[in-house]
Amino acid sequence: MANLWAGRFEKGMDDIVAEFNASIGFDKRLYNCDIDGSIAHVTMLSEAGIVTASEKDDIIAGLEGIRKDIASGKLVFTARQEDIHMAIEETLIARIGDAGKKLHTARSRNDQVQVDVRLYFMRETMTILEALVRLENVLLERALQNTDELLVGFTHLQHAQPVTIAFHLMAYFQMFRRDIERLMDARSRANKNPLGAGALGGTTFNINRHRTSELLGFDAPTENAMDSVSDRDYIIEFLSAASISMMHVSRFAEELVYWNSSEFKYISIDDGFCTGSSMMPQKKNPDIAELLRGKVGRVYGDLITLLTVMKGTPMSFNKDFQEDKEPMFDAIDTWKASISILAAMINKTEFRREEIDRHLSSGFLAATDIADSLVRQGIPFREAHEIVGKMVKYCEKKSCDFTDLKREDLIAVDGCFETMSLPDVSMKGCVNARTSFGGTAASEVKRQIEVGAAWLANIH
């Protein structure tokens, strides 16, 4: 069969051009959305008196038969059918005859493609939201299990201050919370119905775009027909949100990789998330964490791909826009899988208490607490900072820690210690002293967990 748009042409496409032009190899995953959009469209056409009720019923029955045959693998398409939209319509006409030729009344492929992609977008981003919520629940659960378990806090990958495992996990909870909020925000702008925008300027038929919006679950129709077929902002916004979230995944994965190393030994990643070496029998490699760390690059690439495609395109529809789907599909698949894998891996990772405690005993983690204590005893902060710096030097020379210093040692460092005292420099004491809002104290971390759980329970 000739292409449904071939009336103006004297000859068909060359085979090599047909292959290059076709998108059915990747947009076939839109078939459910395409059929849903067509059913809503023909239902509205029937209600508007543009097609008869009998024609509507025949078209819907034909479309449902096509849906069933695609799902079962009975119906296979070729590059000559160009894209999933044309392939379904062509098959429908072949099966039900003239009634099938009426389906495309008052719409163009331009708005048809957009409604399919937006429907797919709304459905797939909901599954991503659900995956993010599952990840957040895992973080909350692991935080609750570790509210009193200490961990080294780093800056510049140097020992800085003691924290708790729960506190560290809740930092990631906040990152992924923002990812959820960004995605929900993007969904609110994408949830508009372009069906009925036509090629670029609407249609002369008396259609009801609010009705198709209702049938398809969109909030409302898009406002301007030209913008409706030109807009890919919602995909770019999604890709941006996906890139930020995948960066968060990558950061977490990086920490898992070095926490799992022989130098740190903070954690033991479950065997189900590791691989071995083909040569070295002793190896247990954190390959899945490394893959998660690497996956962000392809999502960044998806974002740059579409930004580049869109940057020089005039109004309204351009064939370039066919290049919007593969990056979107890839980012959806990658983001969704990465979040699910990360949640499962965190859930099965064990913290190694003895190794963490060994690290907590080095690095002078109580230094800031001592400086703060000196300030409370009347010494200006900059002077206190210098005094504690000298304490660190003294301890390094003596190969000892703050807890080993006697009164005479302190006075040797600085005369202020003739009257000044040290605070509780135990790691738990340092952690629980930070009661400021957002701090490390157990009571404050428990508050963060409660607030996070309440927020998560209200995600719709």
C-alpha positions as CSV (number, residue, x, y, z in Angstrom):
1,M,0.0,0.0,0.0
2,A,1.2,3.5,-0.8
3,N,1.8,6.0,2.0
4,L,-1.4,7.6,3.2
5,W,0.1,11.0,2.2
6,A,1.3,9.9,-1.2
7,G,-1.4,11.5,-3.4
8,R,0.7,14.5,-4.3
9,F,3.7,12.3,-5.4
10,E,4.5,10.6,-8.7
11,K,6.8,8.0,-7.2
12,G,7.5,6.4,-3.8
13,M,10.5,6.8,-1.6
14,D,13.7,5.0,-2.3
15,D,14.3,2.1,0.1
16,I,17.3,3.7,1.7
17,V,15.2,6.9,2.3
18,A,12.3,5.0,3.7
19,E,14.6,3.3,6.2
20,F,16.2,6.7,7.2
21,N,12.8,8.4,7.4
22,A,11.0,5.7,9.5
23,S,10.6,6.0,13.2
24,I,8.5,2.9,13.7
25,G,11.5,1.0,15.0
26,F,11.4,3.0,18.2
27,D,8.0,4.7,18.3
28,K,6.1,1.4,18.2
29,R,6.1,1.5,22.0
30,L,3.5,4.3,21.7
31,Y,0.9,2.0,20.2
32,N,-1.3,1.9,23.3
33,C,-1.3,5.6,23.6
34,D,-1.9,6.1,19.8
35,I,-5.0,3.8,20.0
36,D,-6.3,5.5,23.2
37,G,-5.9,8.9,21.5
38,S,-7.7,7.7,18.4
39,I,-10.6,6.2,20.4
40,A,-11.0,9.5,22.3
41,H,-10.8,11.4,19.0
42,V,-13.4,9.3,17.2
43,T,-15.7,9.3,20.2
44,M,-15.6,13.1,20.1
45,L,-16.2,13.1,16.4
46,S,-19.3,11.0,16.8
47,E,-20.6,13.2,19.6
48,A,-20.1,16.2,17.3
49,G,-22.0,14.5,14.5
50,I,-18.9,14.4,12.2
51,V,-19.0,10.6,12.0
52,T,-21.9,8.3,12.7
53,A,-22.3,6.1,15.8
54,S,-22.0,3.0,13.6
55,E,-18.7,4.3,12.1
56,K,-17.4,5.1,15.5
57,D,-18.2,1.6,16.8
58,D,-16.5,0.0,13.8
59,I,-13.4,2.2,14.2
60,I,-13.1,1.4,17.9
61,A,-13.6,-2.3,17.4
62,G,-11.0,-2.2,14.7
63,L,-8.5,-0.3,16.9
64,E,-9.0,-2.7,19.8
65,G,-8.4,-5.7,17.4
66,I,-5.1,-4.0,16.3
67,R,-4.1,-3.4,19.9
68,K,-4.6,-7.1,20.7
69,D,-2.6,-8.2,17.6
70,I,0.3,-5.9,18.4
71,A,0.4,-7.0,22.0
72,S,0.4,-10.7,21.0
73,G,3.1,-10.2,18.3
74,K,0.7,-11.2,15.5
75,L,0.9,-7.8,13.8
76,V,4.4,-6.8,12.7
77,F,5.2,-3.5,11.0
78,T,7.8,-2.5,8.4
79,A,9.8,0.7,7.7
80,R,7.6,1.4,4.7
81,Q,4.8,2.1,7.2
82,E,6.9,5.0,8.5
83,D,5.7,5.4,12.0
84,I,3.3,3.8,14.5
85,H,0.6,6.3,13.7
86,M,0.5,5.7,10.0
87,A,0.9,1.9,10.5
88,I,-2.1,1.7,12.8
89,E,-4.3,3.8,10.5
90,E,-3.2,1.9,7.4
91,T,-4.0,-1.4,9.1
92,L,-7.3,-0.1,10.3
93,I,-8.4,0.9,6.8
94,A,-7.3,-2.4,5.4
95,R,-9.4,-4.2,8.0
96,I,-12.6,-2.1,8.1
97,G,-12.6,-0.2,4.9
98,D,-14.0,3.3,4.3
99,A,-15.0,3.9,7.9
100,G,-11.3,3.7,8.8
101,K,-10.6,6.5,6.4
102,K,-12.7,8.9,8.5
103,L,-10.6,8.5,11.7
104,H,-8.1,11.2,10.7
105,T,-10.8,13.9,10.2
106,A,-10.0,17.1,12.1
107,R,-6.5,16.0,13.2
108,S,-3.0,15.9,11.8
109,R,-0.1,13.6,12.5
110,N,1.4,16.7,14.1
111,D,-1.1,16.8,17.0
112,Q,-1.5,13.0,16.9
113,V,2.2,12.5,17.6
114,Q,2.1,15.0,20.4
115,V,-0.9,13.5,22.1
116,D,0.7,10.1,22.0
117,V,3.9,11.3,23.4
118,R,2.2,13.3,26.2
119,L,0.1,10.3,27.1
120,Y,3.1,8.1,27.3
121,F,5.0,10.8,29.2
122,M,2.3,11.1,31.8
123,R,2.0,7.3,32.3
124,E,5.8,6.6,32.4
125,T,6.6,9.5,34.7
126,M,4.0,8.2,37.1
127,T,6.0,4.9,37.3
128,I,9.1,7.0,37.9
129,L,7.4,8.9,40.7
130,E,6.4,5.6,42.3
131,A,10.0,4.4,42.0
132,L,11.3,7.6,43.7
133,V,8.7,7.2,46.5
134,R,9.9,3.6,47.0
135,L,13.5,4.8,47.2
136,E,12.6,7.5,49.7
137,N,10.8,4.9,51.8
138,V,13.9,2.8,51.8
139,L,16.0,5.8,52.9
140,L,13.5,6.5,55.7
141,E,13.5,2.9,56.9
142,R,17.3,2.6,56.9
143,A,17.5,6.0,58.7
144,L,15.2,4.8,61.4
145,Q,17.3,1.7,61.9
146,N,20.5,3.9,62.3
147,T,19.5,7.0,64.2
148,D,22.2,6.4,66.8
149,E,24.8,4.8,64.6
150,L,27.8,7.0,64.1
151,L,29.6,7.8,60.8
152,V,32.4,10.0,59.7
153,G,31.3,13.2,58.0
154,F,33.6,14.5,55.3
155,T,34.5,17.7,53.5
156,H,37.0,17.5,50.7
157,L,37.0,13.7,51.4
158,Q,38.8,14.5,54.6
159,H,37.6,13.7,58.1
160,A,35.5,16.7,59.2
161,Q,32.9,16.0,61.9
162,P,31.0,13.0,63.3
163,V,27.5,12.5,62.0
164,T,25.1,9.5,62.1
165,I,24.2,7.1,59.4
166,A,20.6,8.4,59.6
167,F,21.7,12.0,59.2
168,H,23.7,11.1,56.1
169,L,20.8,9.1,54.6
170,M,18.4,11.9,55.2
171,A,20.7,14.2,53.2
172,Y,20.0,12.0,50.2
173,F,16.3,11.9,51.2
174,Q,16.2,15.7,50.7
175,M,18.0,15.4,47.3
176,F,15.4,12.8,46.0
177,R,12.6,14.9,47.5
178,R,13.6,17.8,45.3
179,D,13.7,15.3,42.3
180,I,10.1,14.3,43.1
181,E,9.0,17.9,43.4
182,R,10.7,18.8,40.0
183,L,9.1,15.8,38.3
184,M,5.6,16.6,39.7
185,D,6.1,20.2,38.6
186,A,7.1,19.1,35.1
187,R,4.1,16.8,34.9
188,S,1.7,19.6,35.8
189,R,2.8,21.6,32.8
190,A,2.9,18.5,30.5
191,N,-0.7,17.4,31.3
192,K,-2.3,19.4,28.5
193,N,-4.1,18.0,25.5
194,P,-2.7,18.9,22.0
195,L,-5.3,16.8,20.2
196,G,-7.3,19.0,17.7
197,A,-4.5,21.4,17.1
198,G,-4.2,20.0,13.6
199,A,-1.1,20.7,11.5
200,L,-0.5,24.1,13.2
201,G,-3.7,26.2,13.1
202,G,-6.6,24.1,14.4
203,T,-9.4,22.8,12.2
204,T,-12.6,24.0,10.4
205,F,-14.6,21.3,12.0
206,N,-16.7,22.0,15.1
207,I,-14.7,19.7,17.5
208,N,-14.7,19.6,21.3
209,R,-11.1,19.6,22.6
210,H,-12.3,19.8,26.2
211,R,-14.2,16.5,25.6
212,T,-11.1,14.7,24.3
213,S,-9.1,16.2,27.2
214,E,-11.7,14.7,29.6
215,L,-11.6,11.3,27.8
216,L,-7.8,11.1,27.9
217,G,-7.4,12.4,31.4
218,F,-5.6,15.7,30.6
219,D,-6.2,18.7,32.7
220,A,-7.2,20.9,29.7
221,P,-6.5,21.5,26.0
222,T,-3.4,23.4,25.0
223,E,-4.1,27.0,24.3
224,N,-2.4,27.7,21.0
225,A,-2.4,25.3,18.1
226,M,0.9,26.4,16.7
227,D,2.6,26.0,20.1
228,S,0.9,22.7,20.6
229,V,2.7,21.0,17.7
230,S,5.9,22.9,18.2
231,D,6.4,22.5,21.9
232,R,8.9,20.0,23.3
233,D,9.7,22.0,26.4
234,Y,8.0,19.4,28.6
235,I,10.4,16.7,27.4
236,I,13.4,19.0,27.8
237,E,12.2,19.8,31.3
238,F,11.8,16.1,32.1
239,L,15.3,15.4,30.7
240,S,16.6,18.2,32.9
241,A,14.9,16.7,36.0
242,A,16.1,13.3,35.0
243,S,19.7,14.5,34.7
244,I,19.7,16.2,38.1
245,S,18.2,13.1,39.7
246,M,20.7,10.8,38.0
247,M,23.5,13.0,39.2
248,H,22.1,12.3,42.7
249,V,22.1,8.6,42.0
250,S,25.7,8.9,40.8
251,R,26.8,10.7,43.9
252,F,25.3,8.1,46.1
253,A,26.8,5.3,44.0
254,E,30.2,6.9,44.3
255,E,30.0,6.9,48.1
256,L,28.9,3.3,48.0
257,V,31.9,2.5,45.8
258,Y,34.5,4.0,48.1
259,W,32.7,3.0,51.3
260,N,33.0,-0.5,50.0
261,S,36.7,-0.3,49.3
262,S,39.4,-2.0,51.3
263,E,40.6,1.4,52.5
264,F,37.2,2.3,54.0
265,K,35.4,-0.9,54.7
266,Y,32.4,1.1,55.9
267,I,29.9,-1.2,54.2
268,S,29.4,-4.6,52.8
269,I,27.3,-4.6,49.6
270,D,25.1,-7.7,49.2
271,D,26.6,-10.3,46.9
272,G,23.6,-9.9,44.6
273,F,24.8,-6.5,43.6
274,C,28.4,-7.4,43.0
275,T,30.4,-9.3,40.5
276,G,33.8,-11.1,40.5
277,S,36.9,-11.0,38.4
278,S,37.5,-13.4,35.5
279,M,41.2,-13.6,36.6
280,M,41.4,-12.7,40.3
281,P,39.4,-15.1,42.5
282,Q,39.4,-13.0,45.6
283,K,37.6,-10.0,44.0
284,K,34.1,-8.8,44.9
285,N,33.6,-5.8,42.7
286,P,30.9,-3.1,43.3
287,D,30.0,-3.2,39.6
288,I,26.3,-2.3,40.0
289,A,27.2,0.8,42.0
290,E,29.7,1.7,39.3
291,L,27.1,1.2,36.6
292,L,24.8,3.5,38.4
293,R,27.6,6.0,38.6
294,G,28.1,5.8,34.9
295,K,24.5,5.8,33.7
296,V,24.2,9.5,34.4
297,G,26.3,10.2,31.3
298,R,23.7,8.8,28.9
299,V,20.9,10.8,30.5
300,Y,23.0,14.0,30.2
301,G,23.5,13.1,26.6
302,D,19.7,12.7,26.1
303,L,19.2,16.2,27.4
304,I,21.9,17.7,25.2
305,T,20.6,15.8,22.2
306,L,17.1,17.3,22.4
307,L,18.3,20.8,23.3
308,T,20.5,20.7,20.2
309,V,17.6,19.4,18.0
310,M,15.3,22.2,19.2
311,K,17.7,25.1,19.2
312,G,17.3,26.2,15.5
313,T,13.9,25.0,14.5
314,P,11.3,27.5,13.3
315,M,7.6,27.4,14.0
316,S,5.8,25.1,13.8
317,F,6.4,21.4,13.1
318,N,9.7,20.2,11.7
319,K,10.8,16.7,10.9
320,D,13.7,17.2,13.3
321,F,11.2,16.7,16.1
322,Q,11.1,13.0,15.3
323,E,14.4,13.0,17.2
324,D,12.6,13.8,20.5
325,K,11.5,10.3,21.2
326,E,14.6,8.2,21.5
327,P,16.3,10.5,24.1
328,M,13.0,10.6,26.1
329,F,12.6,6.8,25.9
330,D,16.2,6.2,26.9
331,A,16.0,8.6,29.9
332,I,12.8,7.1,31.1
333,D,14.2,3.6,30.9
334,T,17.5,4.5,32.5
335,W,16.1,6.7,35.3
336,K,13.4,4.2,36.2
337,A,15.8,1.3,36.3
338,S,18.5,3.2,38.2
339,I,16.2,4.3,41.0
340,S,14.8,0.8,41.5
341,I,18.3,-0.8,41.5
342,L,19.6,1.9,43.9
343,A,16.7,1.4,46.3
344,A,17.2,-2.4,46.4
345,M,21.0,-2.1,46.9
346,I,20.6,0.4,49.8
347,N,18.1,-1.9,51.4
348,K,20.5,-4.8,51.4
349,T,23.8,-3.0,52.2
350,E,25.2,-3.6,55.7
351,F,27.2,-1.0,57.7
352,R,30.3,-2.4,59.3
353,R,30.3,-0.9,62.8
354,E,33.9,-1.9,63.8
355,E,35.5,-0.3,60.8
356,I,33.5,2.9,61.1
357,D,34.4,3.2,64.8
358,R,38.1,2.8,63.8
359,H,37.8,5.7,61.4
360,L,36.0,7.8,64.0
361,S,39.0,7.6,66.3
362,S,41.2,9.5,63.8
363,G,41.0,12.9,62.1
364,F,40.4,15.1,65.2
365,L,36.6,15.2,64.5
366,A,35.9,17.1,67.7
367,A,38.0,20.1,66.7
368,T,35.0,22.4,65.9
369,D,33.3,21.4,69.1
370,I,36.3,22.5,71.1
371,A,36.5,25.8,69.3
372,D,32.8,26.4,69.9
373,S,33.3,25.6,73.6
374,L,36.2,28.1,73.9
375,V,33.9,30.8,72.3
376,R,31.2,30.1,74.8
377,Q,33.9,30.6,77.5
378,G,34.7,34.1,76.2
379,I,37.4,33.6,73.5
380,P,36.6,35.2,70.0
381,F,36.1,32.5,67.4
382,R,39.1,33.3,65.3
383,E,41.4,33.0,68.3
384,A,39.6,29.8,69.4
385,H,40.1,28.5,65.8
386,E,43.9,29.1,66.0
387,I,44.2,27.5,69.5
388,V,42.5,24.3,68.3
389,G,44.7,24.3,65.3
390,K,47.7,24.3,67.6
391,M,46.1,21.5,69.6
392,V,45.9,19.4,66.4
393,K,49.6,20.1,65.6
394,Y,50.5,19.1,69.2
395,C,48.6,15.9,69.0
396,E,50.1,15.0,65.6
397,K,53.6,15.4,67.1
398,K,52.7,13.3,70.1
399,S,50.8,10.7,68.0
400,C,47.7,11.1,70.2
401,D,44.1,12.4,70.1
402,F,42.3,15.1,72.0
403,T,41.1,12.6,74.6
404,D,44.7,11.8,75.5
405,L,45.6,15.3,76.4
406,K,46.1,16.1,80.1
407,R,45.9,19.5,81.7
408,E,49.6,20.1,81.4
409,D,49.4,19.2,77.7
410,L,46.6,21.7,77.2
411,I,48.5,24.5,79.0
412,A,51.6,23.7,76.9
413,V,49.4,24.4,73.8
414,D,47.9,27.6,75.1
415,G,47.8,29.4,78.5
416,C,44.0,29.9,78.2
417,F,43.6,26.3,79.4
418,E,44.7,27.3,82.9
419,T,41.1,28.4,83.3
420,M,39.3,27.0,80.3
421,S,37.9,23.5,80.1
422,L,37.2,21.1,77.2
423,P,33.6,20.0,76.3
424,D,32.5,16.4,75.8
425,V,34.7,15.3,72.9
426,S,33.2,11.9,72.6
427,M,31.8,11.3,69.1
428,K,28.3,10.7,70.4
429,G,28.6,13.9,72.5
430,C,29.7,15.9,69.5
431,V,26.8,14.6,67.4
432,N,24.1,15.2,70.0
433,A,25.5,18.7,70.8
434,R,24.3,19.8,67.3
435,T,20.7,20.5,68.2
436,S,20.3,23.4,65.7
437,F,17.5,23.0,63.1
438,G,18.8,20.5,60.5
439,G,21.6,19.4,62.8
440,T,23.0,15.9,63.7
441,A,21.5,15.5,67.2
442,A,19.4,12.3,67.5
443,S,16.3,14.3,68.4
444,E,16.7,16.6,65.3
445,V,17.3,13.7,62.9
446,K,14.2,12.0,64.2
447,R,12.3,15.2,63.5
448,Q,13.7,15.2,60.0
449,I,12.5,11.6,59.5
450,E,9.1,12.4,60.8
451,V,8.7,15.4,58.6
452,G,10.0,13.5,55.6
453,A,7.6,10.6,56.3
454,A,4.6,13.0,56.6
455,W,5.5,14.7,53.3
456,L,6.0,11.4,51.5
457,A,2.6,10.1,52.7
458,N,0.9,13.1,51.0
459,I,2.5,12.4,47.5
460,H,-0.3,11.9,45.0
